[in-house]
Amino acid sequence: MFNRKKEEMMVYVIMGFLEAGKTSLIRDLIVDDMFDDKQKTLILACEEGEEEYEEAVLNHAGAVVEYIEDEESFNGKIITKFLKKHHPDRIIIEYNGMWPAKHIPELYDELEDICFDKEVIFQTIDVANDETFSLYMKNMPSMMVEHFRMAEMIIINRCTVENTKKASIRGSIKAVNPRAQIVYESEDDAFYEMEEEMPFDINADVIEINDDDFGLWYIDMVDHPDKYDGKTLKFTGMVQKPRGLSAGFAIFGRYAMTCCADDVQYLGFLCKSDEWNQYSNKEYATITARMEYKFMKEYGEEGPVFYAEEVEKADKPAEELVYFN
């Protein structure tokens, strides 16, 4: 017997708060060359914003829209109804930003059962408006972070040279989802030519990282290790000495708040020094160390490894928790 490869059912989940630009993104998607394949698209709209889907655009793209008005109705039963009604080749879900993101993996499991004869492939995209990004991070951080964790791609639209703080945005996202792809959109060509500035001198003989800048530096270092590979840095952190590390190594880093007091995680990396035996667990120190980006068994992959040239005892930072904005 020959095993036939299953047909694919692509499901695009577009998340984001009201007026983030979800409808505009979906309109652009269905008329894009990527979708010009004569296949039928079912759009499940879970909220009605200011923008609408024009009938002419839908007809041209071979797309139909069905509305799901409340959270309780967002389930496999209603999805099955619309699948039987329209027999689509793919689905785009305009997800209500105020609904818990937990419904998305639940829906994936249900769709795998409903579309048992097809391979269901999910792609999750979060859309955020730069004009309201800081406001939402301040007032609804847990909901923003929930979207970041779920999304494979985050699109930040309405960016400007004057107002967009790329380093802060990237820090907020990468702190909870390091693998997320971030896309910035702007009508200003000068925005794309703008170099992202860090609050420290990347070209100094010794790059000094202030306590308040640790979070932005950490994310930048993880994102762009080549910028720091082979360079010497000076910064303050906490010594952690778990069992099982190679001789002379400790974990060095800081605790960070990614969204709220209940969501604190340790941002640490391997650091080698002959002086760690003089330090207790969770004691603070200031190190001057050379960074190498290399494979280590403790990581199970390549990662930043610091070789301390100087270690000094240090007081706790005035603000023990690291922030990203």
C-alpha positions in Angstrom: 0.0 0.0 0.0 1.1 3.6 -0.7 0.7 6.3 2.0 -0.9 9.3 0.4 0.3 12.6 1.8 -2.6 14.5 3.5 -3.8 17.7 2.0 -3.0 20.8 4.1 -5.5 23.1 5.8 -3.7 26.4 6.5 -5.2 28.3 9.5 -4.0 31.9 10.0 -4.9 33.4 13.4 -4.6 37.2 13.5 -4.6 38.5 17.0 -4.5 42.1 18.4 -6.7 44.6 20.1 -9.5 46.7 18.5 -8.1 49.1 15.8 -4.7 47.4 15.8 -5.1 46.8 12.1 -6.2 43.2 11.9 -8.9 43.7 9.2 -6.5 45.8 7.0 -3.9 43.0 7.3 -6.4 40.3 6.3 -7.6 42.4 3.3 -4.0 42.8 2.2 -3.4 39.0 2.6 -6.3 37.8 0.6 -5.4 40.0 -2.4 -1.7 39.2 -2.1 0.0 37.1 -4.9 0.6 34.4 -2.2 -3.2 33.8 -2.1 -3.7 34.1 -5.9 -4.2 30.4 -6.2 -7.9 30.1 -6.9 -8.5 28.5 -3.5 -11.4 29.5 -1.2 -10.7 31.4 2.0 -13.0 31.4 5.0 -12.6 34.5 7.2 -13.9 34.0 10.7 -14.3 37.5 12.2 -14.6 37.5 16.0 -15.2 41.3 16.3 -16.4 44.1 14.1 -14.0 47.1 13.9 -14.1 50.3 12.0 -12.8 48.6 8.9 -15.0 46.3 6.8 -14.5 43.6 4.2 -15.8 45.1 0.9 -17.9 42.6 -1.2 -15.9 43.4 -4.3 -12.6 42.5 -2.6 -14.0 39.3 -1.2 -15.4 38.2 -4.5 -12.2 39.0 -6.3 -10.2 37.0 -3.7 -12.6 34.0 -3.5 -13.2 34.7 0.2 -16.3 34.7 2.4 -16.8 36.1 5.9 -18.7 34.7 8.8 -19.0 36.5 12.2 -18.7 34.9 15.6 -20.2 37.4 18.0 -19.4 36.0 21.5 -16.6 34.0 23.2 -18.9 31.1 24.0 -19.7 30.5 20.4 -16.0 30.2 19.5 -15.9 26.4 19.4 -15.6 23.4 17.2 -19.3 23.1 16.7 -19.7 26.5 14.9 -16.5 26.0 13.0 -17.8 22.7 11.7 -21.0 24.4 10.6 -19.1 27.0 8.6 -16.8 24.4 7.1 -19.7 22.4 5.8 -21.4 25.5 4.5 -18.4 26.9 2.5 -15.9 24.0 2.1 -12.9 26.4 2.3 -9.3 25.5 1.4 -7.9 27.7 4.2 -9.1 29.7 7.2 -8.2 33.1 8.5 -9.4 33.9 12.0 -9.7 37.6 13.0 -9.4 36.9 16.8 -11.0 39.1 19.4 -8.1 40.7 21.3 -10.1 40.7 24.6 -10.7 36.9 24.5 -8.2 34.7 26.3 -5.5 33.3 24.0 -6.0 29.8 25.5 -8.8 29.3 23.0 -6.3 29.2 20.1 -4.5 25.9 21.0 -7.9 24.5 22.0 -9.2 25.3 18.6 -6.2 23.7 16.9 -6.9 20.4 18.7 -10.6 20.6 17.7 -9.7 21.4 14.1 -7.4 18.4 13.9 -10.4 16.2 14.8 -12.8 18.0 12.5 -10.4 18.0 9.5 -9.1 14.5 10.2 -8.4 14.0 6.5 -6.2 17.0 6.3 -3.0 18.2 8.0 -3.9 21.4 10.0 -1.1 24.0 9.9 -1.4 27.0 12.2 0.3 30.3 11.8 -0.3 32.9 14.6 0.3 36.6 13.9 -0.2 39.4 16.5 -0.8 42.9 15.2 -0.1 45.9 17.4 -0.5 49.7 16.9 2.7 51.5 17.9 0.6 54.6 18.8 -1.0 52.6 21.7 1.7 50.0 22.4 3.1 51.7 25.5 -0.4 52.4 26.9 -1.5 48.8 26.6 1.8 47.5 28.0 1.2 49.8 31.0 -2.5 49.0 31.6 -2.9 45.5 30.2 0.5 43.9 30.3 -0.7 40.4 31.0 -3.0 40.4 27.9 -0.2 41.8 25.7 2.2 39.2 26.9 -0.3 36.5 26.3 -0.5 37.5 22.7 3.3 37.7 22.4 3.8 34.2 23.8 1.3 32.8 21.3 2.4 34.6 18.2 5.1 33.4 15.7 5.1 36.9 14.1 4.4 40.3 15.7 3.6 43.1 13.3 4.1 46.6 14.7 2.3 49.1 12.4 2.1 52.9 12.2 5.7 53.3 13.2 7.5 56.7 13.0 11.0 57.9 13.3 9.9 60.4 16.1 7.9 58.1 18.3 8.8 54.4 17.8 11.0 52.9 20.5 12.2 49.8 18.7 14.6 48.7 21.5 11.8 48.9 24.1 9.3 47.1 21.9 11.8 44.3 21.0 12.7 43.9 24.7 9.0 43.5 25.8 8.4 40.9 23.1 11.7 38.9 23.1 11.7 38.7 26.9 8.7 36.3 26.7 9.1 34.9 23.2 12.7 35.0 22.0 11.8 33.2 18.7 9.1 35.6 17.6 9.7 37.4 14.4 9.1 41.2 14.7 8.0 43.2 11.7 7.8 47.0 11.8 5.6 48.8 9.3 5.7 52.5 8.5 4.8 54.9 5.7 8.0 56.8 6.4 11.0 55.4 4.4 13.3 57.2 6.8 12.1 54.9 9.6 13.7 51.8 7.9 17.0 53.6 7.5 17.0 54.5 11.2 19.7 52.6 13.2 18.5 51.2 16.4 20.4 52.9 19.2 21.5 51.2 22.4 22.0 53.3 25.6 25.7 52.2 25.8 28.8 52.4 23.6 29.0 49.2 21.6 32.4 50.2 20.3 34.1 50.9 23.6 37.1 48.8 24.7 35.0 47.8 27.7 31.2 48.0 27.1 29.7 49.2 30.4 26.1 48.2 31.0 24.2 50.2 33.6 21.8 48.4 35.9 18.8 50.1 34.3 20.0 49.0 30.8 20.5 45.3 31.6 17.2 44.2 30.1 17.7 46.0 26.7 21.3 44.7 26.5 20.3 41.2 27.3 17.7 41.0 24.6 20.0 42.6 22.1 22.8 40.2 23.0 20.6 37.2 22.6 19.2 38.5 19.3 22.5 39.7 17.9 25.3 37.7 19.5 27.7 38.6 16.7 27.7 42.2 17.9 29.2 41.1 21.2 31.2 38.0 20.3 34.8 38.5 21.4 34.1 41.8 23.2 34.6 42.7 26.8 31.7 43.9 29.0 31.3 45.2 32.5 28.0 44.8 34.4 26.5 43.7 37.7 24.5 40.6 38.3 23.6 37.8 40.6 25.6 34.6 41.1 23.7 31.3 40.8 25.6 28.1 41.6 23.4 25.1 40.6 24.7 21.6 40.6 26.0 20.0 37.4 27.9 22.9 35.9 31.4 22.4 34.5 34.3 23.3 36.9 34.8 27.0 37.4 31.4 28.0 36.0 28.4 29.7 37.6 25.2 31.2 36.1 25.3 34.9 36.1 22.4 37.3 35.5 19.4 39.1 36.8 15.7 38.5 37.6 13.3 40.1 35.2 9.7 41.1 35.3 8.1 40.3 31.9 4.7 41.6 32.6 3.6 41.5 36.3 4.8 40.5 39.7 3.6 36.9 39.1 5.7 36.6 36.0 9.3 36.9 37.0 12.1 34.9 35.4 15.8 34.6 35.7 17.9 35.8 32.8 21.2 34.0 33.2 24.1 32.7 31.2 27.3 30.8 31.8 30.2 32.7 33.3 33.6 31.2 34.2 35.8 32.6 37.0 38.4 31.2 39.4 36.8 33.4 42.1 33.3 31.9 42.3 34.3 29.8 45.4 34.5 33.2 47.3 30.8 33.9 46.5 27.6 32.5 48.0 24.6 31.6 46.0 22.4 34.7 45.0 25.2 37.1 45.9 25.8 40.1 43.7 29.0 40.8 41.8 30.3 43.1 39.1 32.2 41.4 36.4 34.5 42.5 33.6 34.3 39.6 31.2 35.0 38.6 27.6 32.1 37.1 25.8 32.3 34.1 23.4 29.4 32.7 21.6 29.9 28.9 21.5 28.3 25.5 22.0 28.1 24.4 25.6 26.5 21.2 26.9 24.6 23.1 29.6 22.8 25.0 26.8 22.5 22.1 24.5 23.2 24.6 21.7 25.3 27.7 21.0 25.0 30.5 23.5 26.8 33.4 25.3 29.7 32.3 27.5 31.5 34.9 29.7 35.1 34.6 30.8 35.6 36.9 33.8 38.8 38.9 33.8 37.8 40.7 37.0 35.2 40.1 39.7 34.2 42.5 42.4 31.6 42.2 45.2 28.7 44.5 44.6 25.6 45.8 46.3 22.1 44.9 45.1 20.9 47.2 42.3 18.5 49.9 43.5 15.9 48.1 41.5 16.5 44.4 41.7 14.1 43.5 38.9 15.0 44.1 35.3 12.4 45.8 33.0 12.3 46.1 29.2 10.7 49.5 28.6 
